[in-house]
Amino acid sequence: MAARRAKALSDPTRLAVVIALREAGELCGCDLAWIVGRSQNLISHHLRTLRAEGLATGRRDGKMVMFSLTASGEALTSAVVEAVPA
């Protein structure tokens, strides 16, 4: 299970998404698409993967879904990002 979660962060787009969520705390899919510079459909696909691995969660706010990292998503992202030398 840990290997699958780590593998989920191996995609550059997914890594950019989790870094954006880590910095902002909570974002909608349209904001993530704008920040990452990818289409909203592609972001939705990657968010589905992150949610399936338990790294991200979503909550409905009216017509929008707001996404955030789970505790394990936050911990894994911190470990990956902080392990990379500057």
N, C-alpha and C positions, 0 to 999 in steps of 0.2 A: 504494500500500500504506500509506503514512504517513497519507493522508487517511482511509482506512478505519479505521485504528487510532484516530485522533483522533475520528472519528465514533462509534466504539464507546463513547467516554467522554461523548458528548453526552447520554445518557439519565441522568436524576437517580439512578435506582436503581443503574445500573451504576457511576456515579461514587461513590456511597456504598459500594458493595461494594469497589471498588479502594482507597478511602481506608481502609476497615476492614482490608483485607489489608495495606496499607502500614504501618499502625500496629501490627498484631498479628504480622505475618510469615507466619503460617499459621493457617487456620481451617477448620473443617468447614462444610458447607452449613447445618446446623441452627443453628450459632452465628452465621453470617452472617445468616440469616433473623431471628434474635432481635435482633441488633445493628441491622440496617437497618429492622426493623419491618415486614417483608413476609413473604408465605407462602414456604415452602420450595420449592414448585413454581415460583414466580416467580423466586426466587433461582437455581434450577437452570437456568432458561431464560437468564437473564442471564450466568451462568457459562459456559454453552455458547457464547454469543457472544464472551465475553472469551477463552475458550480458542481458538476458531476464528481470532481475530485475533492470537493469539500473545501476548496480554497477561497471561494467567494460565495456570497449570498445576495439575494435580492428581496426587496420589499416593495409592494405596490403603493404608490402615492398618487391617487387619482388615476389618470391614464398612463402615468409614467412608472417605470420600475427603477428604483434606486439601488445601485449595487455597492457593496462594501466587501472588504476582506473578512474572512472568519479569523478566529484566533490562531488557528493552525496556518492559515494563509499568510497572516501577518508575520508569524514566526519564521516560516520558510522563506518568505520574501526578504525579511531582514537578514537571514543567514546568507542568502544568495547575494544580495546587493552589497552587504558589508564585507563579504569574502573577496569581492573583486577589488584588486588594487587600483588606486586612482591614477 
